[in-house]
Amino acid sequence: MCMACAIVSIATEAAEVIDRLENELAEGNIEELRQQVEDLRRERDDARRQVCELLVEGGCVTVEQVSRERGWDCFKEAHG
């Protein structure tokens, strides 16, 4: 599996887990689940940033442009 494919897979899996945990917030320890969601969001956004960086190598687009094209906001926290 190529590096970009693996990173996309990780980001997709993290997004699915985030969705599941958000749905479970009302059923369990809210603070613990909230922290897990936040950790997974950071992991997902990091994976998305890595995908963007891999896609721009040798190209003439920026990582922010790649992110916007995919509808991701993974650079929102990273850059301010």
C-alpha positions, 0 to 999 in steps of 0.5 A: 500500500502506498504511503498516501493510501495508508494515510487516507485510510487512517484519516478515514478510520479516524473520521468514522471513530469520531462519528461513533464516539460523538454518538456515544457521548450521551451514553457514557463518560462524557469527558473521557469520550470528549477527550477521545474525540478531540485526540482522534480529530487531531490524528485525523487532521494530522493524517490529512495534512500529511496527504496534502503534503505528499500531493503537493511534492513537485507540484505547483499547488499549496497544501492549503489548496489541496485541503480546500479542494477536498473540503478539509479544514485540517489546517485551521488549527495548525496555522492559527 
